[in-house]
Each structure stands twice: as C-alpha cells, then as structure tokens.
C-alpha cells in the first residue's frame, strides 16, 4: 500500500507540474499579445483643433516724450563729446600733477641669510632633501620647493643652487 501511495504522489506531482507549466505559458502568451496589440497603430488619431489668439498691434501712441538732456553719469566731467557724438575729446581742466612719492624699493634679500647644512639622500627613490637655515629658521626642502623668497633649484653634496628675486646663487655647504 505504501508503494501505491508513493506512486500516486509522484503521478500527482508530475501532472501538477504540467498544469503549472501550461498556466505559465498561457499567462506569458496573454502578456505578449497585449503588448503587441497595444503597440499597433491601427486606431486613427483624433486631431484637436488649436485656438489661435490674434493680437491687435495698432495701439495708440503714448502721450509723453522723453528728453535725454542730462549729462552721462559714466563720462567724467573733464571729458567732452564732440558734435558728432562719436569721438571723446580729453579736455583736462587743470594739469594733473602726481603728488604721490614713488613707493620705496623693497630691500633686496641678503644671500648671507641662507646657510646650507647638508643633504639627505634616498638611493632607492633618488630623492634629495636639503637641510637649510634661512633667516634663522631651519627647513628641509626638496628641489623645486619655495621657502619665503628663496626657490631651491638644485641640491648637490658641495652646495645648493637657489633662485632669489630673479637671480641665481650658489650657497656652499657650511663647515662645522
């Protein structure tokens, strides 16, 4: 009896699988049919008439008149315009005198304020760091760094090449 019951269960599972498979195919068939039917353009398109608005451009003219007889606020008082209105003539009322004294020259940087103490080199990365004292402050700098007005150009064992205010200088290593 057990054999018979297990056989009916297997048969029911097989038939149930076929019934469910048929249902899935039927549902997908309906979906595909509706999509294709919805994409077809067999239905005529109803055109809607659009109202056009007309505007009467024949209006009455304004009853006032603008007189632009005031001076131009963007042209200074000492400049006049000639009769054609095209050329600007410079008519200074008084001679312009520059009472401002020239700005004092910025003192040049003293190269003696730079002391080169040595170099730290990494042979693997070939990176060099210079130990520099500029105006009493210690710095470590790479080639191309800019410290205050000093730009470090090249670092060597015996000296440091710097660029200060448009001039190139060589600073020798400081002996201890």
TORPAMAR-546915 format. One line per 2 residues: their letters; for each residue x, y, z of C-alpha. Coordinates in Angstrom, 3 decimals, padded with zeros to 6 digits, always signed. Last residue first. Layout:
! residues N
A	X,Y,Z; ...
This chain:
! residues 176
XX	+081.087,+072.792,+011.149; +081.623,+073.765,+007.512
XX	+078.567,+075.246,+005.843; +077.868,+073.797,+002.421
XX	+078.274,+076.339,-000.356; +075.340,+078.525,-001.475
XX	+075.229,+079.023,-005.248; +073.095,+081.934,-006.418
XX	+070.606,+082.545,-009.252; +068.876,+085.895,-009.618
XX	+065.221,+086.744,-010.317; +064.328,+087.622,-006.738
XX	+066.167,+084.617,-005.242; +066.927,+081.376,-007.119
XX	+068.966,+078.798,-005.218; +071.743,+076.358,-006.102
XX	+072.901,+074.425,-003.024; +076.413,+073.261,-002.440
XX	+079.000,+070.525,-002.049; +076.808,+067.439,-001.932
XX	+074.323,+068.756,-004.500; +070.763,+070.103,-004.339
XX	+069.383,+072.011,-007.295; +066.752,+074.737,-007.804
XX	+065.538,+075.699,-004.302; +063.413,+078.870,-004.532
XX	+064.048,+081.553,-001.915; +061.579,+084.440,-001.369
XX	+059.858,+082.669,+001.594; +060.633,+078.984,+001.039
XX	+059.904,+077.686,-002.451; +060.385,+073.986,-003.189
XX	+061.657,+072.961,-006.640; +064.351,+070.581,-005.387
XX	+063.299,+069.325,-001.977; +063.392,+071.234,+001.302
XX	+064.103,+070.647,+004.967; +063.891,+073.932,+006.849
XX	+065.529,+075.576,+009.885; +064.684,+079.221,+010.652
XX	+067.385,+081.845,+011.420; +066.929,+083.875,+008.227
XX	+067.012,+080.746,+006.067; +068.686,+077.645,+007.541
XX	+068.723,+074.743,+005.096; +068.773,+070.952,+005.408
XX	+068.405,+069.748,+001.821; +066.351,+066.698,+000.903
XX	+067.233,+064.518,-002.067; +065.055,+061.855,-003.667
XX	+066.715,+059.140,-005.729; +063.858,+056.779,-004.806
XX	+066.162,+053.901,-003.863; +069.269,+055.972,-003.061
XX	+067.447,+058.194,-000.542; +069.528,+061.336,+000.001
XX	+069.729,+063.679,+002.994; +071.783,+066.771,+002.203
XX	+073.784,+069.211,+004.245; +073.942,+072.369,+006.360
XX	+073.267,+075.039,+003.711; +073.071,+078.507,+005.269
XX	+070.965,+081.265,+003.696; +070.994,+084.677,+005.439
XX	+074.173,+085.633,+003.522; +072.025,+085.914,+000.363
XX	+070.589,+089.158,+001.723; +067.180,+089.709,+000.123
XX	+066.933,+093.059,-001.587; +065.130,+095.861,+000.192
XX	+061.783,+096.708,-001.383; +062.094,+099.978,-003.163
XX	+060.184,+102.868,-001.639; +056.974,+103.722,-003.455
XX	+057.323,+106.816,-005.583; +056.041,+109.981,-003.923
XX	+052.395,+110.743,-004.542; +051.898,+114.341,-005.655
XX	+051.250,+113.353,-009.266; +050.295,+116.559,-011.005
XX	+047.406,+116.615,-013.437; +047.157,+119.866,-015.320
XX	+043.841,+121.537,-014.667; +040.559,+121.412,-016.564
XX	+041.575,+118.443,-018.676; +039.812,+118.297,-022.038
XX	+040.017,+114.791,-023.438; +037.912,+114.556,-026.530
XX	+035.692,+111.525,-026.972; +034.814,+110.878,-030.569
XX	+031.453,+109.614,-031.761; +028.867,+112.207,-030.711
XX	+029.128,+114.083,-033.991; +029.277,+117.404,-032.124
XX	+032.260,+116.470,-029.951; +031.902,+114.701,-026.625
XX	+033.585,+116.213,-023.593; +035.877,+114.702,-020.972
XX	+036.683,+116.669,-017.773; +033.323,+115.877,-016.190
XX	+033.851,+112.103,-016.213; +031.699,+110.041,-018.587
XX	+029.617,+107.378,-016.838; +026.917,+109.706,-015.492
XX	+026.047,+110.988,-018.983; +024.813,+114.566,-018.639
XX	+021.069,+115.325,-018.775; +019.221,+116.278,-021.954
XX	+017.519,+112.925,-022.511; +014.055,+114.302,-023.203
XX	+011.380,+111.646,-023.036; +008.033,+112.480,-024.653
XX	+004.559,+111.816,-023.289; +001.182,+110.991,-024.878
XX	+001.965,+107.420,-025.823; +000.819,+106.243,-029.226
XX	-002.494,+104.457,-029.678; -002.431,+100.780,-030.466
XX	-002.495,+099.047,-033.822; -000.870,+095.747,-032.863
XX	-004.180,+093.977,-032.326; -003.426,+090.499,-031.109
XX	-004.825,+087.271,-032.502; -005.061,+084.155,-030.399
XX	-005.105,+080.842,-032.200; -007.235,+078.038,-030.866
XX	-005.908,+074.567,-031.512; -008.091,+071.960,-033.171
XX	-007.565,+068.524,-031.744; -006.765,+065.694,-034.118
XX	-008.090,+062.256,-033.297; -005.566,+059.560,-034.179
XX	-006.987,+056.585,-036.067; -006.585,+053.187,-034.394
XX	-004.441,+050.703,-036.339; -001.216,+051.845,-034.734
XX	-000.117,+048.532,-033.169; +001.892,+048.860,-029.980
XX	-001.021,+047.949,-027.689; -001.733,+044.731,-029.627
XX	+001.918,+043.703,-029.331; +001.910,+044.358,-025.580
XX	-001.470,+042.662,-025.104; -000.403,+039.539,-027.017
XX	+002.877,+039.299,-025.078; +001.031,+039.448,-021.736
XX	-001.597,+036.907,-022.829; +001.115,+034.486,-024.004
XX	+003.027,+034.950,-020.757; -000.107,+033.961,-018.794
XX	-000.811,+030.908,-021.003; +002.800,+029.673,-020.836
XX	+002.773,+029.998,-017.036; -000.556,+028.150,-016.805
XX	+000.691,+025.312,-019.038; +003.765,+024.915,-016.824
XX	+001.524,+024.816,-013.736; -000.616,+022.038,-015.267
XX	+002.459,+020.101,-016.339; +003.995,+020.328,-012.839
XX	+000.703,+019.268,-011.235; +000.600,+016.225,-013.519
XX	+004.099,+015.239,-012.458; +003.468,+015.877,-008.769
XX	+000.195,+013.932,-008.897; +001.953,+010.987,-010.528
XX	+004.639,+011.046,-007.870; +002.003,+011.212,-005.124
XX	+000.108,+008.380,-006.758; +003.252,+006.229,-006.835
XX	+004.031,+006.964,-003.193; +000.539,+005.851,-002.270
XX	+000.793,+002.618,-004.289; +004.149,+001.674,-002.804
XX	+002.856,+002.265,+000.676; +000.000,+000.000,+000.000
